[in-house]
Amino acid sequence: MKSVEYIESVFSEHFVDGEAKSDGLFATGLGWKLFSISSYIGEVIIKNTKATKWVTDDKDPQGELSIKLVSANGTEMYPAHRVMKRIQNGEEDNVYHYTAIAVDKYMKFEGDVPEDFSQDADAEKSWWKFW
């Protein structure tokens, strides 16, 4: 969780009014960097909760933005949407607070994990998965 707090501070340092600073870390390669950060935030949520998984639609041309986390409790969250809102709206859409609330409240699941609830239960094996 502490690492996401650091990510929030990096956003504060390298974005002003929804724009990347011209001499900052996000001056080039913005899209893939934000996707990577969104994915990392999702993985932090998965690691710190029980029965949370990614759900993707490989046919969706906006798949990088519509990738979502789903909890066995029925909650869905969209880390990429939150990262984009953070960039556009500033600290009011803090990614650390989003992640902490996701872990402590929204994605929390008690009980036994349903048998059909696994990372790959809903989709065929993607090309990028080697295991």
Summary of the structure (lengths in Angstrom):
residues: 131
radius of gyration: 15.5
end to end distance: 26.6
largest distance: 49.3
contacts: 338
relative contact order: 0.18
helix: 47%
strand: 11%
